[in-house]
Amino acid sequence: MKLINISFKNIFVGLTLTAIVIISSCKKYVEIPVAPSMLSNAESFSSDSAATSAVLSIYSTYNTYNAEQYFTYAGGLAADELQNTQSNAQLGQFSKNQVLKTNSDVESFLWAYPYTIIRFCNLSISQITASTGMSQAAKNQLTGEAKFMRAWTFFYLVNYFGAVPLSLDATPLNNGNLPRAATADVYNQIIADLKDAQSLLPAVYAGNSAHRSRANKWAAAALLARVYLYTKDYADAKTEAGLVINSGVYTMPDLNSVFINTSTEAIFQFANTKGISKIGSAYRTDPAGSTVAPPAYVLYSGFTKSFEAGDNRKKDWVDSTIYNNITYYRINKYKLADQNQGTNEFDVVLRVAEQYLIKAEAEAQLSDATDAQTDLNVVRTRAGLPNTTASTQETLLTAILNERKVEFFGEYGHRWFDLIRTGQADAVLGALKTTWTSTATLMPIPQNEILLNPNLTQNAGY
């Protein structure tokens, strides 16, 4: 896989440089010396404070690389959720579900950048283990956070590409020619990392506890619940979601308080220095102007028909503009377009509404209709809707899938993954898009990666 050397913090540039080696003309490995302004691996993890700075850099990398944006946009465009209003050939491939193996957005944002983040996680885990200057409490905390972030990143890789290389070695060259690991093996590693994170991390949030931007044990449990749901382990999905719901830490606030940086629903957020969402959907021109250009990403033309009458999510989380006589519907979950309007929004990655719907779906699959209705109704009540009328397993699963559609639109590809994991992509997208093919449920492995690594194979259809 490609190794990308993009500087974002001196502390991690030092980590990267000391990890990379080159082959000399006599085929011996030679270490590149660390620049005077950089820190070596050992120095970066020589104390609790130094190691904390290194691990926090993993979180900030998502903002630097914009990977989290593409986790949202690629899936949204590929599903029946988002449309792009600008002329962009690369993004048009996602919308038509005809993504080329040479698509540079796939290569950079969905593959290379995530693997760079995984490389940083691997280095951190290795160096924390070897450190003699850190306290055990700090080792536990930071190892748990690095394993959580590695699991979260692998989750998106395996859902966008299927079988992917399972890069776990702290030495980059040892990962360069890995074959694709079976999807089940990748999920097993994700589960193992999340179980470790759950046991290592405290229930309280490190740093600014009002901003839930560092993983805690409930974040690990929440992602674990999702992974169990995706792998059809419904009993464990129900258990993990129940642990989060019953923790007493999270509530279901009003709809306009869900996506602020002090949200009581947020389980895990990506912080940013400006306090403005990176996956928001701001208008391209001044919204106070007489002619307001729509954002780059708008809701699919028929998406708003998915909302039931009286659903407050349509009122509070969607607005519209008419531009060139066309009505465009904008995702209005994040309200801030610039810092003049405020600085109190972080990107919400995991939230408790998902845990209620995970638990409801697991209960429906386990033929527990009463409890499934109860958990589904928690989300519906917050939206201003009456209790569900679904009562059989089949009708409940259909109701829950639609509830997920109108609850999580514009959030990290939920709809795309839901259509694929429930086997409904062909029926839904085949009826909507004349360019749909069943092999489009997986993205192509970037062609440049296959050229660099002869052990990689391509997904079917590409």
TIMARKE-230943 format. One record per atom (N, C-alpha, C): residue in three letters; y, x, z. Coordinates in steps of 0.2 Angstrom, whole numbers, plus 5000, padded with zeros to 4 digits. Atoms other than C-alpha are relative to their C-alpha. Layout:
N
ALAYXZ ...
***
This chain:
462
MET499450045000 MET500050005000 MET500650045000 LYS499449965001 LYS501850064997 LYS500350015007 LEU499649994994 LEU502750155011 LEU500750014998 ILE499350015001 ILE504550115012 ILE500450045005 ASN499649964995 ASN505750235020 ASN500849975000 ILE499450034999 ILE507250115024 ILE500350015007 SER499749994994 SER508350175038 SER500349945003 PHE499650054996 PHE508950045051 PHE500150025007 LYS499849984994 LYS508950135067 LYS499850075001 ASN500249935000 ASN508950325070 ASN499350015004 ILE500550004995 ILE507650295084 ILE499349994996 PHE500650015003 PHE506350225072 PHE500050044993 VAL500049965006 VAL506850335057 VAL499650075003 GLY500449954997 GLY506250475069 GLY499349995000 LEU500750024999 LEU504650385072 LEU499650014993 THR500350005007 THR504350365053 THR499950074997 LEU500049935003 LEU504750545048 LEU499550045003 THR500549964997 THR503650615061 THR499349984998 ALA500750035002 ALA502150505055 ALA499850024993 ILE500149995007 ILE502350545037 ILE499850074998 VAL500249935002 VAL501450695029 VAL500050014993 ILE500049995007 ILE501450775012 ILE499450054999 ILE500649965002 ILE500050865003 ILE500350064996 SER499749945003 SER500551044999 SER499550024994 SER500449985006 SER499951134983 SER499350035001 CYS500749984998 CYS498451204993 CYS499749955003 LYS500350064998 LYS498051034998 LYS499950005008 LYS500050004992 LYS498451065017 LYS500549955002 TYR499550044997 TYR499450935027 TYR500550035003 VAL499449974997 VAL501150985032 VAL500449955003 GLU499550054996 GLU502250895045 GLU500750014998 ILE499250005001 ILE504050855040 ILE500350015007 PRO499649994994 PRO505150925054 PRO500549945001 VAL499550054998 VAL506250795063 VAL500750034999 ALA499349985000 ALA508050805059 ALA500350005006 PRO499749994993 PRO509150865073 PRO500349935003 SER499750074998 SER509950685074 SER499549955002 MET500650054999 MET508250605076 MET499750015006 LEU500549994994 LEU507050575090 LEU499350014998 SER500750005002 SER505250625089 SER499649945003 ASN500450064997 ASN503850505093 ASN500050015008 ALA500050004993 ALA503650575110 ALA500649995004 GLU499450014997 GLU505450575114 GLU500249925000 SER499850075000 SER505650395108 SER499649965005 PHE500450044995 PHE504350335121 PHE499950045006 SER500149954994 SER504650465135 SER500349965006 SER499850034994 SER505450335146 SER500049924998 ASP500050075002 ASP505550145148 ASP500649984996 SER499450025004 SER507250135141 SER500050024993 ALA500049985007 ALA506950235126 ALA499549964996 ALA500550045003 ALA505350145122 ALA500249934999 THR499750075001 THR506249975124 THR500450004994 SER499550005006 SER507550025111 SER499550014994 ALA500449995006 ALA506150075099 ALA499649934999 VAL500450065002 VAL505149915101 VAL500549944998 LEU499550055002 LEU506749805100 LEU500250014993 SER499849995007 SER507049885083 SER499549974996 ILE500550045004 ILE505449795077 ILE500349934999 TYR499750075001 TYR506349625080 TYR500650014995 SER499450005005 SER507949685071 SER499850024993 THR500249985007 THR507049745056 THR499949944996 TYR500050065004 TYR506749565051 TYR500749984997 ASN499350025002 ASN508649535050 ASN500250054994 THR499849955004 THR508849705041 THR499649994993 TYR500450005006 TYR507449675028 TYR500049934997 ASN500050075002 ASN507749485026 ASN499349974998 ALA500750035002 ALA505849455026 ALA499949935003 GLU500050074998 GLU506049305037 GLU500349954996 GLN499750045005 GLN507149225024 GLN499549984995 TYR500550015005 TYR505849245011 TYR499449965003 PHE500650044997 PHE504449175023 PHE500249934999 THR499850075001 THR505449015022 THR500149984993 TYR499850025007 TYR506149015004 TYR499450004995 ALA500650005005 ALA504549064995 ALA499649945001 GLY500450064999 GLY503548935003 GLY500349934999 GLY499650065002 GLY504848805002 GLY500149984993 LEU499950015007 LEU505148824984 LEU499349994996 ALA500750015003 ALA503248834980 ALA499749935002 ALA500350064998 ALA502948674989 ALA500549944997 ASP499650055002 ASP503848504987 ASP500649995005 GLU499550004995 GLU505248554999 GLU500650024998 LEU499449975001 LEU506548664992 LEU500150014992 GLN499849985007 GLN507448684975 GLN500650055000 ASN499549955000 ASN508548824970 ASN500649984995 THR499550025005 THR510248784962 THR500350054996 GLN499749955004 GLN510648944955 GLN499550034995 SER500549985005 SER509949024939 SER499750075003 ASN500349944997 ASN508749154946 ASN499250004998 ALA500750005003 ALA507149194936 ALA499550015005 GLN500549984995 GLN506249274951 GLN499849935004 LEU500150064995 LEU506549114962 LEU499749944996 GLY500350055004 GLY506149004947 GLY499250004999 GLN500849995000 GLN504349074947 GLN499749965006 PHE500350044995 PHE504049004964 PHE500149934999 SER499950075001 SER504748834960 SER499549974995 LYS500550025005 LYS503548824945 LYS499350025002 ASN500649974997 ASN502148904955 ASN499750044994 GLN500349955005 GLN501949034941 GLN500350065001 VAL499849944997 VAL502349184951 VAL499750064996 LEU500349955003 LEU502049344941 LEU499950065005 LYS500249954996 LYS501249494948 LYS500550065000 THR499549955000 THR502749594944 THR500649985004 ASN499450034997 ASN503949484954 ASN500250045006 SER499849954995 SER504949604964 SER500249975007 ASP499950034993 ASP505349474978 ASP499450005004 VAL500650004997 VAL503549454981 VAL499850075003 GLU500249934999 GLU503249644981 GLU500450035006 SER499649974995 SER504749684993 SER499949955006 PHE499950044995 PHE504949535004 PHE499449975003 LEU500650034997 LEU503249465006 LEU499450055001 TRP500549954999 TRP502249625005 TRP500250065003 ALA499849934998 ALA503049795007 ALA500450005007 TYR499650004993 TYR504349745021 TYR499549985006 PRO500450024995 PRO503049655031 PRO499550065002 TYR500549954998 TYR501849805030 TYR500450065003 THR499649954997 THR503249925035 THR500149985007 ILE499950024993 ILE503549815051 ILE499350015003 ILE500749994997 ILE501649825054 ILE500050075002 ARG500149934998 ARG501750015053 ARG500450025006 PHE499649994994 PHE503150015066 PHE499649975006 CYS500450034994 CYS502049905077 CYS499550055002 ASN500649954999 ASN500550025075 ASN500350065003 LEU499749944997 LEU501650175079 LEU500249995007 SER499850024994 SER502350085094 SER499450005005 ILE500650014996 ILE500650035101 ILE499750075002 SER500349944999 SER499950205099 SER500450055005 GLN499649964996 GLN501450295107 GLN500149985007 ILE500050024994 ILE501550185121 ILE499450025004 THR500649984997 THR499750215125 THR500050075002 ALA500049934999 ALA500050405124 ALA500550025005 SER499449984996 SER501650405134 SER499850015007 THR500149994993 THR501650485151 THR500649995004 GLY499350014997 GLY503450445155 GLY500249935002 MET499850074999 MET503350255155 MET499649975006 SER500350044994 SER502950135170 SER499549964997 GLN500550055002 GLN501450025168 GLN500249934998 ALA499750065002 ALA502449875168 ALA500450004994 ALA499749995006 ALA503449935154 ALA499550004994 LYS500549995005 LYS501949985144 LYS499749934999 ASN500250075001 ASN501249805147 ASN500449964995 GLN499550045004 GLN502849725141 GLN500050024993 LEU499849985007 LEU503149825126 LEU499450004995 THR500650015004 THR501349835120 THR499949934998 GLY500150075002 GLY501249645121 GLY500549984995 GLU499550025005 GLU502849625111 GLU499850034993 ALA500249975006 ALA502249745098 ALA499449974997 LYS500650045003 LYS500549655096 LYS500249934998 PHE499850075003 PHE501349485095 PHE500450014994 MET499650005007 MET502549545081 MET499550024995 ARG500549995005 ARG501049625072 ARG499649944998 ALA500450065001 ALA500049465074 ALA500449954996 TRP499650045003 TRP501549365068 TRP500150024992 THR499949975007 THR501749475052 THR499449994996 PHE500650015003 PHE499949475048 PHE499849924998 PHE500150075001 PHE499949285050 PHE500349984993 TYR499750015006 TYR501149275035 TYR499750034994 LEU500449965005 LEU500249405025 LEU499449964998 VAL500650035002 VAL498649315026 VAL500149934997 ASN499950075003 ASN499349145022 ASN500350004993 TYR499749995007 TYR500349205007 TYR499550034995 PHE500449965005 PHE499049315000 PHE499249995001 GLY500750004998 GLY497349275008 GLY499750075003 ALA500349934997 ALA496249435011 ALA500650054998 VAL499549945001 VAL497449585014 VAL499750065004 PRO500249944996 PRO497249765020 PRO500249995007 LEU499950014993 LEU497049765039 LEU500350075002 SER499749944998 SER498249905043 SER500150015007 LEU499949994993 LEU498049965061 LEU500150075002 ASP499949924998 ASP498150155061 ASP500750025000 ALA499349984999 ALA499650235067 ALA500250054995 THR499949955005 THR499550365054 THR500049974993 PRO499950045006 PRO500250295038 PRO499550024994 LEU500549985005 LEU499150395026 LEU499349975001 ASN500650034999 ASN497650325034 ASN499949934998 ASN500050075002 ASN498150155028 ASN500149994992 GLY499850005007 GLY498650205010 GLY499549974995 ASN500550035004 ASN497050155002 ASN499549955002 LEU500450054997 LEU496350015012 LEU499849954995 PRO500250055004 PRO495349885003 PRO500349935004 ARG499850074997 ARG495749695006 ARG499549985005 ALA500550034995 ALA494949635023 ALA499949934999 ALA500150075000 ALA494149465023 ALA500549965004 THR499650044996 THR495249325028 THR499849995007 ALA500350014993 ALA494149295043 ALA500150065004 ASP499949944996 ASP494349475049 ASP500750015001 VAL499350004999 VAL496249465047 VAL500149955006 TYR499950054994 TYR496249305058 TYR499750035006 ASN500349984994 ASN495049385070 ASN500550065004 GLN499549954998 GLN496349535072 GLN500649965003 ILE499450034998 ILE497749415074 ILE499949975007 ILE500250034993 ILE496849315088 ILE499950065005 ALA500149954995 ALA496349475097 ALA500750035002 ASP499349984998 ASP498249535096 ASP500349955005 LEU499650054996 LEU498849375103 LEU499749995007 LYS500350004993 LYS497549365117 LYS500350065004 ASP499849944996 ASP498049545122 ASP500849985002 ALA499350014998 ALA499949495121 ALA500049955005 GLN499950054995 GLN499649335131 GLN499850035007 SER500249974993 SER498749435145 SER500550065002 LEU499649954998 LEU500049575145 LEU500749985001 LEU499350024999 LEU501649485144 LEU500149955005 PRO499850054995 PRO502549385158 PRO500249944997 ALA499750075002 ALA503049205158 ALA500750004999 VAL499350005000 VAL504849245160 VAL500250044993 TYR499749965006 TYR505949315145 TYR500350065002 ALA499649944999 ALA506449495145 ALA500750004997 GLY499350005003 GLY508249535142 GLY500449945002 ASN499650064999 ASN509449385141 ASN499549945000 SER500550065000 SER508349245147 SER500249944997 ALA499750065003 ALA509549115140 ALA499850004993 HIS500149995007 HIS509149185123 HIS499250024999 ARG500749995000 ARG507249175120 ARG499850044993 SER500149955006 SER507249325107 SER499550055001 ARG500649964999 ARG505849425115 ARG499449965002 ALA500650044999 ALA504149365115 ALA499850015007 ASN500350014993 ASN503349305132 ASN499349984999 LYS500750025000 LYS501649245136 LYS499949934996 TRP500050065003 TRP502049075130 TRP500150004992 ALA499949995007 ALA502649135113 ALA499350024997 ALA500649985003 ALA500949215111 ALA499549945000 ALA500450064999 ALA500049055117 ALA500249954994 ALA499850055006 ALA501048955104 ALA499850024994 LEU500249975007 LEU500649065089 LEU499250005000 LEU500750015000 LEU498849065095 LEU499849934999 ALA500250075002 ALA498748875095 ALA500149994993 ARG499950015008 ARG499448875077 ARG499450044997 VAL500549975003 VAL498149005072 VAL499349975001 TYR500650034999 TYR496748915080 TYR499949934996 LEU500050065004 LEU497248755071 LEU499950024993 TYR500149985007 TYR497348845054 TYR499250024999 THR500749985000 THR495548915058 THR499549955002 LYS500450064998 LYS494948745063 LYS499650005006 ASP500349994993 ASP494548795081 ASP500449955004 TYR499650054997 TYR495248625087 TYR500050005008 ALA500050004993 ALA494648635105 ALA500550055003 ASP499649954997 ASP495548805108 ASP500849994998 ALA499450025002 ALA497048745098 ALA500349955005 LYS499850054995 LYS497248595110 LYS500150035006 THR499949974993 THR497048705125 THR500650045000 GLU499449965000 GLU498348835120 GLU500749964999 ALA499450045001 ALA499648705114 ALA500149965007 GLY499950034993 GLY499348615131 GLY500350055005 LEU499849954995 LEU499648775141 LEU500850014999 VAL499349995002 VAL501348795132 VAL500449935002 ILE499650074999 ILE501848605134 ILE500049995008 ASN500050014992 ASN501348605153 ASN500350065004 SER499749944996 SER502148775157 SER500649985004 GLY499450014996 GLY503748685163 GLY500650034997 VAL499449955002 VAL504848805153 VAL500449964994 TYR499750035006 TYR505148695137 TYR500149925001 THR499950075001 THR505948525134 THR500249984993 MET499850035007 MET506348415119 MET500749985000 PRO499350025000 PRO508248415118 PRO500249964994 ASP499750045005 ASP509348305107 ASP499950044993 LEU500149975006 LEU509148345088 LEU500550064999 ASN499449965002 ASN510848435087 ASN500050065005 SER500049954996 SER510348555101 SER499450054999 VAL500649975001 VAL508748615094 VAL500150074998 PHE500049945003 PHE509348765084 PHE500650045002 ILE499549954997 ILE510648845095 ILE499750055004 ASN500349944997 ASN510349005104 ASN499849995007 THR500250024993 THR510148925121 THR499649945000 SER500450065000 SER508948795115 SER499450005005 THR500650004995 THR507748735128 THR499349984997 GLU500750015003 GLU506448695115 GLU499850064997 ALA500249945004 ALA506448865107 ALA499550045005 ILE500449964997 ILE504948965112 ILE500150084998 PHE499949945003 PHE505349115101 PHE500650004995 GLN499550005005 GLN506949155091 GLN500150074998 PHE499849935002 PHE507549295080 PHE500850005001 ALA499349994999 ALA509249355087 ALA500350034994 ASN499649965005 ASN510649415076 ASN500750015003 THR499449984997 THR512249505079 THR500649954999 LYS499550045002 LYS513349375071 LYS499949935003 GLY500250074997 GLY512549215080 GLY500049954994 ILE500050055005 ILE512349135063 ILE499350014997 SER500750005002 SER510649085056 SER500050044993 LYS500149975006 LYS509949185042 LYS499549964995 ILE500450055004 ILE508849045036 ILE500449934999 GLY499650065001 GLY510248915036 GLY500149994993 SER499950035007 SER510848825021 SER500749994999 ALA499350025000 ALA512748845020 ALA500249994992 TYR499750025007 TYR513748775005 TYR500350074997 ARG499849945004 ARG514248904992 ARG500850005000 THR499250005000 THR516148844993 THR500249975006 ASP499750034994 ASP517248785007 ASP499849925000 PRO500250085000 PRO516448615013 PRO500649965001 ALA499450044999 ALA518248555016 ALA500449994993 GLY499650015006 GLY518748574998 GLY499849944996 SER500150075004 SER518848434985 SER499350004996 THR500649995004 THR517348504975 THR499650055004 VAL500449964996 VAL515948574986 VAL499350024996 ALA500749985004 ALA514548674977 ALA499550005005 PRO500650004995 PRO512848654985 PRO499850075002 PRO500349934998 PRO511948794994 PRO499550024995 ALA500549975005 ALA510748904985 ALA499349965000 TYR500750034998 TYR509248814993 TYR500249935002 VAL499950074998 VAL509348624994 VAL499349965000 LEU500750035000 LEU507948494997 LEU499849974994 TYR500350025007 TYR506848444983 TYR500249924999 SER499650075002 SER507548284974 SER499749945004 GLY500350064997 GLY506248164981 GLY499950015008 PHE500249984993 PHE506148244999 PHE500249955005 THR499750054995 THR507248125008 THR499749935000 LYS500450075000 LYS506147975003 LYS499450015005 SER500549994995 SER504948055016 SER500149975007 PHE499850024994 PHE505947995030 PHE499949925001 GLU500050074999 GLU505647825038 GLU500749975001 ALA499450034999 ALA507047705040 ALA500150015008 GLY499849994993 GLY507947745056 GLY499950075003 ASP500249934998 ASP507347925057 ASP500750045001 ASN499449974999 ASN508848015065 ASN500050074998 ARG500049935003 ARG508248185058 ARG500350004993 LYS499750005006 LYS508848125041 LYS500850005001 LYS499350004998 LYS510548085049 LYS500350075002 ASP499749944996 ASP510748245060 ASP499850064996 TRP500249935002 TRP509748375050 TRP500150004992 VAL499950005007 VAL510248325032 VAL500749984998 ASP499450035003 ASP511848305023 ASP500050014992 SER500050005007 SER512348295005 SER500750024997 THR499449995004 THR513648344992 THR499949984993 ILE500050025007 ILE514048274974 ILE500350064996 TYR499849945004 TYR514248424962 TYR499849994993 ASN500150015007 ASN514448394943 ASN499649944999 ASN500450075000 ASN513848214946 ASN499350005002 ILE500750004998 ILE512248264954 ILE500150015008 THR500150004992 THR511848234973 THR499550055002 TYR500549944997 TYR511148384982 TYR500049985008 TYR500150014993 TYR510448364999 TYR499850075004 ARG500049934997 ARG510648515011 ARG499749995007 ILE500349994993 ILE509648565026 ILE500650015005 ASN499450004996 ASN510948535040 ASN499750025008 LYS500249984993 LYS509848605055 LYS500550055003 TYR499549954997 TYR510948755057 TYR500749984997 LYS499450035001 LYS512748705057 LYS500650054998 LEU499549955001 LEU513748865056 LEU500050044993 ALA499949965006 ALA514348935039 ALA500350075001 ASP499749944999 ASP515349075046 ASP500250015008 GLN499949994993 GLN515949145063 GLN500649975002 ASN499450044998 ASN517549045062 ASN499849935003 GLN500350064997 GLN516448895066 GLN499650015006 GLY500349994994 GLY515548975080 GLY499550064999 THR500449955000 THR514249105085 THR499449995004 ASN500550024995 ASN512849015094 ASN499449984997 GLU500650025003 GLU511448995082 GLU499550064999 PHE500549955002 PHE509849105081 PHE499549964996 ASP500650035003 ASP508349075070 ASP499449985004 VAL500650034996 VAL507048965079 VAL499450014996 VAL500649985003 VAL505349035075 VAL499449965002 LEU500550044997 LEU504248945087 LEU500349955005 ARG499750044995 ARG504748785096 ARG499449955002 VAL500550044997 VAL503848655107 VAL499849944996 ALA500250055005 ALA503848515094 ALA499450014997 GLU500649985003 GLU502548605085 GLU499450005004 GLN500650004995 GLN501448625100 GLN499849935001 TYR500250074999 TYR501448435102 TYR499649974994 LEU500450025006 LEU500948415084 LEU499450034999 ILE500749975000 ILE499648545085 ILE499549975004 LYS500450034995 LYS498948465100 LYS499849934997 ALA500150065003 ALA499048295091 ALA499450004995 GLU500449995005 GLU498148355076 GLU499350025002 ALA500749984997 ALA496748445086 ALA499749945003 GLU500450064997 GLU496448285096 GLU499849954995 ALA500250045006 ALA496348185080 ALA499450024997 GLN500649975003 GLN495048305073 GLN499550005005 LEU500550004995 LEU494148295090 LEU499849935001 SER500150074999 SER494148105088 SER500349975007 ASP499650024994 ASP495348085103 ASP500649964998 ALA499450035003 ALA496447955095 ALA500649985005 THR499550024995 THR497347895111 THR500550065002 ASP499649944998 ASP497948075116 ASP500450024994 ALA499749985006 ALA498348105098 ALA500649964999 GLN499550055001 GLN499447955097 GLN500650025005 THR499549984994 THR500348005114 THR500450064998 ASP499749935001 ASP500748185108 ASP500449994994 LEU499650015006 LEU501348125091 LEU500649965001 ASN499450044998 ASN502447995099 ASN500650035003 VAL499549964997 VAL503348125109 VAL500550024994 VAL499649985006 VAL504048195092 VAL500449944997 ARG499750065003 ARG504348025085 ARG500649975004 THR499550034996 THR505347965100 THR500650045000 ARG499449965001 ARG506548105099 ARG500449994994 ALA499750015007 ALA506848065081 ALA500349935000 GLY499850075000 GLY507247885086 GLY499649954997 LEU500550055003 LEU505647805079 LEU499649975005 PRO500550034996 PRO504447685086 PRO499350045000 ASN500649974999 ASN502747735092 ASN499649994993 THR500450015006 THR501447765078 THR499649945000 THR500550065001 THR500347625071 THR499450034998 ALA500649975002 ALA499047755065 ALA499550005006 SER500550004994 SER497447735076 SER499350034998 THR500749975002 THR495947805066 THR500250074998 GLN499949935001 GLN495647985063 GLN500350014993 GLU499749995007 GLU496047975044 GLU500849985000 THR499350025000 THR497747875047 THR500450055005 LEU499649964995 LEU498247985062 LEU500150074996 LEU499949945003 LEU497948145052 LEU500550004994 THR499550015006 THR498948075037 THR500750005004 ALA499450014996 ALA500348025050 ALA500350065002 ILE499849944997 ILE500348195058 ILE500350054995 LEU499749965006 LEU500548285041 LEU500649984998 ASN499450025002 ASN501948185036 ASN500650015006 GLU499649984995 GLU502748205053 GLU500250075000 ARG499849935001 ARG502648395051 ARG500550014994 LYS499649995006 LYS503448375034 LYS500749995002 VAL499350014998 VAL505048295041 VAL500250035006 GLU499849964994 GLU505048395057 GLU500250074998 PHE500049925001 PHE504848575050 PHE500350024993 PHE499749985007 PHE505748565033 PHE500550065001 GLY499649954999 GLY506648725030 GLY499950055005 GLU500249954995 GLU505748825043 GLU499350044998 TYR500549965001 TYR504648965038 TYR499349984997 GLY500550015004 GLY503548895025 GLY499549955003 HIS500550054997 HIS502648755036 HIS499749964995 ARG500250055005 ARG502548635022 ARG499550034995 TRP500549975004 TRP501748755010 TRP499350015003 PHE500649984997 PHE500448815022 PHE499649935002 ASP500450064998 ASP500048635028 ASP499749974994 LEU500350035006 LEU499748575010 LEU499350044998 ILE500649965002 ILE498548725007 ILE499449995005 ARG500550004995 ARG497648725024 ARG499649935000 THR500350075000 THR497348535023 THR499649984993 GLY500350025006 GLY496748545005 GLY500349954995 GLN499750055004 GLN498048434998 GLN500550034995 ALA499549975005 ALA499048554987 ALA499949984993 ASP500250025007 ASP498148504971 ASP500349934999 ALA499850075001 ALA498448324974 ALA500849995000 VAL499350014999 VAL500248334980 VAL500450034994 LEU499649965005 LEU500948474969 LEU499849994993 GLY500250015007 GLY499848434954 GLY500349944997 ALA499750065002 ALA500648264953 ALA500850014999 LEU499249995000 LEU502448334955 LEU500250054995 LYS499849955005 LYS502448484944 LYS499550014995 THR500449995006 THR501748504927 THR499750074999 THR500249935000 THR501648694929 THR499550025006 TRP500549984995 TRP500448684944 TRP499350014998 THR500749995001 THR498748764944 THR499750025007 SER500349994994 SER497548774958 SER500050075003 THR500049934998 THR497548964959 THR500750025003 ALA499449994997 ALA499348954964 ALA500150005007 THR500050014993 THR498948924982 THR500050075004 LEU499949934998 LEU498949114984 LEU500550044996 MET499549965004 MET500349234979 MET499650064997 PRO500349955003 PRO499849374967 PRO500150075004 ILE499949944997 ILE499549544975 ILE500450044995 PRO499549965005 PRO501049654968 PRO499650054996 GLN500449965004 GLN500449744953 GLN500250085002 ASN499949934998 ASN501349904959 ASN499650025006 GLU500449984994 GLU500349904975 GLU499250014997 ILE500649995003 ILE498749894964 ILE499950064997 LEU500049935004 LEU499250044954 LEU500050055005 LEU500049944995 LEU499550144970 LEU499450005004 ASN500650004996 ASN497950084979 ASN499549974995 PRO500550025005 PRO496450074967 PRO499549965004 ASN500550044996 ASN495449984981 ASN500349935001 LEU499850075000 LEU496549834980 LEU499849964994 THR500250055006 THR495949684969 THR500549945000 GLN499550055001 GLN497049544962 GLN499749935002 ASN500250064999 ASN496949364967 ASN499849964993 ALA500250045006 ALA496149234955 ALA500649974997 GLY499550035004 GLY497349174941 GLY500650044998 TYR499449965001 TYR498449324940 TYR499750064996 
***
